[in-house]
Amino acid sequence: MKLIKEPVDVDFIIESKPWSESEVNELRLIMRKTKADATKKIKKKTKENKLSAAHSQNVSVNTARQLL
């Protein structure tokens, strides 16, 4: 791997300014909302998986009963 030489007119070092309290609070709100949405999706998928598994087991039991 080669090192990239820094061109004369370009500065690769970035100094970020500190965030204000309102920006921090806005980010926290977005993160809470994103996490809540992701949790809802996971719970929904889990519930769907349980329902489909229960349905397939019921179908298997019913099929076995018909064969007997």
Phi and psi restraints in degrees (value plus and minus 20) as a CYANA .aco file:
   2 LYS   PHI    -116.3   -76.3
   2 LYS   PSI     133.2   173.2
   3 LEU   PHI    -105.2   -65.2
   3 LEU   PSI     121.1   161.1
   4 ILE   PHI    -109.0   -69.0
   4 ILE   PSI     106.4   146.4
   5 LYS   PHI    -101.3   -61.3
   5 LYS   PSI     118.2   158.2
   6 GLU   PHI     -99.1   -59.1
   6 GLU   PSI     101.4   141.4
   7 PRO   PHI     -82.1   -42.1
   7 PRO   PSI     140.4   180.4
   8 VAL   PHI     -82.4   -42.4
   8 VAL   PSI     -62.9   -22.9
   9 ASP   PHI    -111.1   -71.1
   9 ASP   PSI     -19.2    20.8
  10 VAL   PHI    -135.7   -95.7
  10 VAL   PSI     116.5   156.5
  11 ASP   PHI    -134.7   -94.7
  11 ASP   PSI      94.9   134.9
  12 PHE   PHI     -99.8   -59.8
  12 PHE   PSI     -33.4     6.6
  13 ILE   PHI    -104.5   -64.5
  13 ILE   PSI     104.5   144.5
  14 ILE   PHI    -132.7   -92.7
  14 ILE   PSI     106.6   146.6
  15 GLU   PHI    -128.5   -88.5
  15 GLU   PSI      92.7   132.7
  16 SER   PHI    -108.0   -68.0
  16 SER   PSI     127.7   167.7
  17 LYS   PHI    -104.5   -64.5
  17 LYS   PSI     131.2   171.2
  18 PRO   PHI     -85.7   -45.7
  18 PRO   PSI     129.8   169.8
  19 TRP   PHI    -101.2   -61.2
  19 TRP   PSI     127.6   167.6
  20 SER   PHI     -99.1   -59.1
  20 SER   PSI     146.5   186.5
  21 GLU   PHI     -82.1   -42.1
  21 GLU   PSI     -58.2   -18.2
  22 SER   PHI     -86.4   -46.4
  22 SER   PSI     -57.8   -17.8
  23 GLU   PHI     -86.9   -46.9
  23 GLU   PSI     -60.4   -20.4
  24 VAL   PHI     -84.4   -44.4
  24 VAL   PSI     -64.4   -24.4
  25 ASN   PHI     -84.4   -44.4
  25 ASN   PSI     -58.0   -18.0
  26 GLU   PHI     -84.1   -44.1
  26 GLU   PSI     -63.5   -23.5
  27 LEU   PHI     -82.8   -42.8
  27 LEU   PSI     -63.9   -23.9
  28 ARG   PHI     -80.9   -40.9
  28 ARG   PSI     -60.2   -20.2
  29 LEU   PHI     -83.1   -43.1
  29 LEU   PSI     -65.1   -25.1
  30 ILE   PHI     -82.2   -42.2
  30 ILE   PSI     -62.9   -22.9
  31 MET   PHI     -84.8   -44.8
  31 MET   PSI     -61.4   -21.4
  32 ARG   PHI     -81.6   -41.6
  32 ARG   PSI     -64.3   -24.3
  33 LYS   PHI     -84.4   -44.4
  33 LYS   PSI     -63.8   -23.8
  34 THR   PHI     -82.7   -42.7
  34 THR   PSI     -63.1   -23.1
  35 LYS   PHI     -85.4   -45.4
  35 LYS   PSI     -61.0   -21.0
  36 ALA   PHI     -84.5   -44.5
  36 ALA   PSI     -61.8   -21.8
  37 ASP   PHI     -83.6   -43.6
  37 ASP   PSI     -62.3   -22.3
  38 ALA   PHI     -84.9   -44.9
  38 ALA   PSI     -59.2   -19.2
  39 THR   PHI     -84.6   -44.6
  39 THR   PSI     -60.7   -20.7
  40 LYS   PHI     -82.4   -42.4
  40 LYS   PSI     -61.3   -21.3
  41 LYS   PHI     -85.0   -45.0
  41 LYS   PSI     -61.5   -21.5
  42 ILE   PHI     -84.6   -44.6
  42 ILE   PSI     -64.4   -24.4
  43 LYS   PHI     -83.4   -43.4
  43 LYS   PSI     -59.4   -19.4
  44 LYS   PHI     -85.2   -45.2
  44 LYS   PSI     -64.0   -24.0
  45 LYS   PHI     -84.1   -44.1
  45 LYS   PSI     -61.7   -21.7
  46 THR   PHI     -82.2   -42.2
  46 THR   PSI     -63.6   -23.6
  47 LYS   PHI     -83.8   -43.8
  47 LYS   PSI     -63.2   -23.2
  48 GLU   PHI     -83.0   -43.0
  48 GLU   PSI     -61.0   -21.0
  49 ASN   PHI     -83.5   -43.5
  49 ASN   PSI     -61.5   -21.5
  50 LYS   PHI     -85.0   -45.0
  50 LYS   PSI     -61.4   -21.4
  51 LEU   PHI     -85.8   -45.8
  51 LEU   PSI     -61.7   -21.7
  52 SER   PHI     -89.6   -49.6
  52 SER   PSI     -55.3   -15.3
  53 ALA   PHI     -86.5   -46.5
  53 ALA   PSI     -62.7   -22.7
  54 ALA   PHI     -84.8   -44.8
  54 ALA   PSI     -59.9   -19.9
  55 HIS   PHI     -84.7   -44.7
  55 HIS   PSI     -63.9   -23.9
  56 SER   PHI     -86.3   -46.3
  56 SER   PSI     -54.0   -14.0
  57 GLN   PHI     -88.5   -48.5
  57 GLN   PSI     -60.4   -20.4
  58 ASN   PHI     -84.1   -44.1
  58 ASN   PSI     -60.0   -20.0
  59 VAL   PHI     -84.2   -44.2
  59 VAL   PSI     -61.9   -21.9
  60 SER   PHI     -84.2   -44.2
  60 SER   PSI     -62.2   -22.2
  61 VAL   PHI     -84.9   -44.9
  61 VAL   PSI     -63.6   -23.6
  62 ASN   PHI     -85.0   -45.0
  62 ASN   PSI     -59.8   -19.8
  63 THR   PHI     -84.4   -44.4
  63 THR   PSI     -62.3   -22.3
  64 ALA   PHI     -84.5   -44.5
  64 ALA   PSI     -59.2   -19.2
  65 ARG   PHI     -84.2   -44.2
  65 ARG   PSI     -58.0   -18.0
  66 GLN   PHI     -87.2   -47.2
  66 GLN   PSI     -54.7   -14.7
  67 LEU   PHI     -91.3   -51.3
  67 LEU   PSI     -48.4    -8.4
